[in-house]
Every structure is written in structure tokens, then in C-alpha cells.
Amino acid sequence: MTRARTDTGQAVLLMAVVVVFAALAAVGVAHEGAIVLQRQQAQTAADAAALAGLQGGQAAAARLAAVNGGVLMSFQQDGSTITVVVRTGSVRARARATDGP
């Protein structure tokens, strides 16, 4: 009697494919996590810059943006409202602060 053909070795190939897809998924999740962190850092820098701009003007806003890892791209004052745009890396964030109600 001859022995029937078996599927020996196919489990190794299947596991290799699963490991590759798992690694690609992990890289994708890490990349998305980094983008979320950049957005949060940009928003924090913009918020701090807008609040600093209320008290110290554009120079203070630029200083606080830099302390928080950002660069002040835009500073606008309209009465008691300050609007800033801050860039950290490739992400931009806008924030507004007012001295009134």
C-alpha cells in the first residue's frame, strides 16, 4: 500500500504569512500612533501660544510655541482675541484665546 500525500510543511508557510501580516499591522498602528502624538503636541503648543499671546503679544506666543516643540506660523490679534497657527513637524494646529467672556 502506498502512503497518501500529506500536507507536511504547509503550517510553517502559513505561520510565516501570519507573522508578516502581524508585523505590517504593528507598523501601521505605530505610525498612526505617532501621527496622533504629533497632533496632540501641535495642539498643546498652539493652545499655550494663544494664551501667552494674550499677555505678552507675538513674542511671547512664539516663545511658548518653541518651548512646546512648535514654530509659530501665524499670529492674529482682533481686539481681545488672539488666533495662532503652530506647526510641529508636518502637523499644524490652530488655537484661539480671548481675554473676555
Residue pairs with C-beta under 8 A, 6 or more apart in sequence:
35 91
38 88
38 89
38 90
38 91
39 91
39 93
41 68
41 69
41 70
41 88
41 91
42 70
42 86
42 87
42 88
42 89
42 91
42 92
42 93
43 93
43 95
44 68
45 64
45 65
45 68
45 69
45 70
45 86
45 88
45 93
46 65
46 70
46 84
46 85
46 86
46 93
46 94
46 95
47 95
47 97
48 64
48 65
48 67
48 68
49 61
49 62
49 64
49 65
49 68
49 70
49 72
49 75
49 84
49 86
49 95
50 61
50 82
50 83
50 84
50 95
50 96
50 97
51 64
51 97
52 60
52 61
52 63
52 64
53 60
53 61
53 75
53 77
53 82
53 84
53 97
54 80
54 82
54 97
54 98
54 99
56 63
57 77
58 72
58 75
61 72
61 75
61 82
61 84
62 72
62 75
65 71
65 72
65 84
65 86
66 72
68 86
68 88
69 88
70 86
70 87
70 88
70 93
71 86
71 87
71 88
72 84
72 85
72 86
73 85
73 86
73 87
73 92
74 83
74 84
74 85
75 82
75 83
75 84
76 82
76 83
76 84
80 98
80 99
80 100
81 96
81 97
81 98
81 99
81 100
82 96
82 97
82 98
83 94
83 95
83 96
84 94
84 95
84 96
85 92
85 93
85 94
86 92
86 93
86 95
87 93
